[in-house]
Amino acid sequence: MPQKGRSSNLELFRIIAMFAIVCHHFVVNSGLTAPDGPIFADPLSWRSLFLLIMGAWGKIGINCFVLITGYFMCKKEITAQKFIKLISQVYFYKIIIFVLLTFAGYQAVGAISLAQLVLPITSIAQNFVGCFLIFFLCIPFLNILIRNLTQKQHRNLLVLLIVPFTLLGSIPKFYVVFNYVTWFCVLYVISSYVRLYSRPIFKSAKIWGGG
């Protein structure tokens, strides 16, 4: 059986997006951006500017990562094996990080910390891992939806989602409240449209760059 070709450009893009997310968390969650942190102490220094630029792409990286996921998964099926593989990876890194932080003295062992270690989902507000797991389980239902839409219906759904979540949300004092799961589903609808209905604009080198 011939091997399925891999989209090396998108795989590289996925790695870059993940690196941007890691850099963002390093800058934001390390105390560097705290009011009394080194960045605000000297915001115009080359070190502060470098850290601000390096950590500025976290949300964009998350969006790109989910868009790539939707681009691939809209033509695939979610199986129990795939979900088990994903949850196993989550537990692998949770346990490794927990052990390292415990031995380094940054993590206290107690009922709450052990519960957070055991539970795969501890929050679906702004916790990326928990939200992504819920979103991943929604993919089969999203696929049923998009596969039964005509191209026109899919496009109209895009407009219906993009207008309130992006355009209206950009208006000052016009509050749009949603969490990662909601937004990931919106991104999935966008990326699946790009995958299912190829348009010249999606491949235009003049617009997107490249050869």
C-alpha positions in Angstrom: 0.0 0.0 0.0 1.5 3.4 -1.0 2.4 5.8 1.8 0.2 8.8 2.1 2.1 12.0 1.4 2.6 14.5 4.2 2.2 18.2 3.7 5.7 19.2 4.9 4.9 22.9 4.6 1.9 22.7 6.9 3.8 20.4 9.3 6.6 23.0 9.5 4.0 25.7 10.0 2.5 23.6 12.8 6.0 23.4 14.5 6.4 27.2 14.1 3.0 27.8 15.7 3.8 25.5 18.6 7.1 27.3 19.1 5.3 30.7 19.1 2.9 29.4 21.8 5.8 28.2 24.0 7.6 31.6 23.6 4.4 33.4 24.6 4.0 31.3 27.7 7.6 31.8 28.6 7.3 35.6 28.5 3.8 35.9 30.0 3.8 33.2 32.7 7.4 33.8 34.0 6.7 37.1 35.6 8.6 39.1 33.0 5.5 41.1 32.1 4.4 41.7 35.7 4.1 45.4 36.7 7.3 45.1 38.8 8.9 42.8 36.2 12.1 43.6 34.2 10.2 44.4 31.0 8.2 47.3 32.5 11.2 48.4 34.5 13.0 49.2 31.2 10.5 48.8 28.4 12.6 50.4 25.6 15.8 48.3 26.2 16.7 45.9 23.5 16.2 43.0 25.9 12.6 44.1 26.8 11.8 44.7 23.1 13.2 41.3 22.2 11.1 39.6 24.9 7.9 41.5 23.9 8.3 40.6 20.2 9.2 36.9 21.0 6.1 36.5 23.3 3.6 38.4 21.1 2.5 35.5 18.9 0.9 33.1 21.4 -2.8 33.7 20.4 -1.9 33.7 16.7 0.0 30.5 17.2 -3.0 28.9 18.8 -5.3 30.1 16.0 -2.8 28.7 13.4 -2.5 25.4 15.2 -6.3 24.9 15.3 -6.7 26.0 11.7 -4.2 23.4 10.6 -6.1 20.8 12.7 -9.3 21.7 11.0 -7.7 21.6 7.6 -6.6 18.0 8.1 -9.4 16.6 10.3 -12.3 17.8 8.1 -11.6 14.9 5.8 -10.7 12.3 8.5 -12.6 10.5 11.2 -12.0 10.7 14.9 -11.6 7.3 16.4 -11.2 6.1 19.9 -7.6 5.2 19.1 -6.8 8.7 18.1 -8.4 10.2 21.2 -6.6 7.7 23.4 -3.3 8.7 21.7 -4.0 12.4 22.3 -5.0 11.9 26.0 -1.9 9.7 26.5 0.3 12.5 25.2 -1.4 14.9 27.6 -0.8 12.6 30.6 2.8 11.9 29.6 3.8 15.6 29.6 1.6 16.3 32.7 3.4 13.6 34.7 6.9 14.6 33.5 6.3 18.3 34.2 4.7 17.5 37.6 7.7 15.3 38.7 10.3 17.9 37.5 8.5 20.8 39.2 8.1 18.7 42.4 11.8 17.8 42.6 12.7 21.4 41.8 10.6 22.7 44.7 8.1 24.6 42.5 5.2 22.2 42.9 3.7 21.2 46.3 2.2 17.7 46.5 -1.3 17.8 47.9 -4.9 16.8 47.2 -5.5 19.7 44.8 -2.3 19.2 42.8 -2.8 15.4 42.6 -6.4 16.0 41.4 -5.2 18.3 38.8 -2.7 15.7 37.7 -5.2 12.9 37.5 -8.1 14.8 35.8 -7.5 15.3 32.1 -9.7 18.5 32.1 -9.5 21.0 35.0 -10.9 24.1 33.2 -12.7 24.9 30.0 -12.4 28.7 30.4 -8.9 29.6 29.2 -7.0 26.3 29.7 -5.8 25.3 26.2 -5.4 21.6 26.8 -8.8 21.1 28.4 -10.5 23.2 25.7 -8.7 21.4 22.9 -9.8 18.0 24.3 -13.4 19.1 24.4 -13.0 20.6 20.9 -11.4 17.4 19.6 -14.5 15.4 20.8 -16.7 17.9 18.9 -15.0 17.3 15.6 -17.1 14.2 14.5 -20.2 16.3 15.0 -18.7 19.3 13.2 -17.8 17.0 10.3 -21.4 15.8 10.1 -22.5 19.4 9.8 -20.0 20.6 7.2 -20.3 17.5 5.1 -24.1 18.1 4.8 -23.8 21.8 3.9 -23.7 23.0 0.4 -20.9 25.4 -0.5 -23.3 28.3 -0.3 -24.6 27.2 3.1 -21.0 26.8 4.4 -20.1 30.3 3.2 -23.2 31.8 4.8 -22.3 30.0 8.1 -18.8 31.5 7.9 -20.3 35.0 7.6 -22.7 34.3 10.4 -19.8 33.3 12.7 -17.1 35.7 11.6 -19.2 38.9 11.8 -20.2 38.6 15.5 -17.0 37.0 16.7 -14.5 39.2 14.9 -16.0 42.4 13.4 -18.5 43.1 16.2 -16.0 42.1 18.8 -13.6 44.7 17.5 -16.0 47.6 18.2 -15.2 49.3 21.5 -17.7 48.6 24.3 -19.3 45.9 22.2 -18.5 42.8 24.3 -18.4 39.3 22.7 -17.9 36.6 25.3 -16.7 33.1 24.3 -14.1 30.6 25.4 -11.5 28.6 23.5 -14.0 25.8 22.6 -16.4 28.2 21.0 -13.6 29.9 19.0 -11.9 26.6 18.0 -15.2 25.5 16.4 -15.4 28.8 14.5 -11.8 28.3 13.3 -12.7 24.7 12.3 -15.5 25.9 10.1 -13.1 28.4 8.4 -10.3 25.9 7.8 -12.7 23.2 6.5 -14.1 25.6 4.0 -10.6 26.3 2.7 -9.9 22.6 2.4 -13.2 21.5 0.9 -13.7 24.4 -1.6 -10.4 25.3 -3.2 -10.4 28.8 -4.5 -7.7 30.6 -6.5 -7.3 33.2 -3.8 -6.3 30.5 -1.3 -3.4 29.6 -3.5 -2.4 33.0 -4.7 1.4 33.6 -4.2 0.8 37.3 -4.7 -1.4 37.4 -1.6 0.2 34.8 0.7 3.8 34.9 -0.6 5.9 32.0 -1.6 6.9 30.7 -5.0 
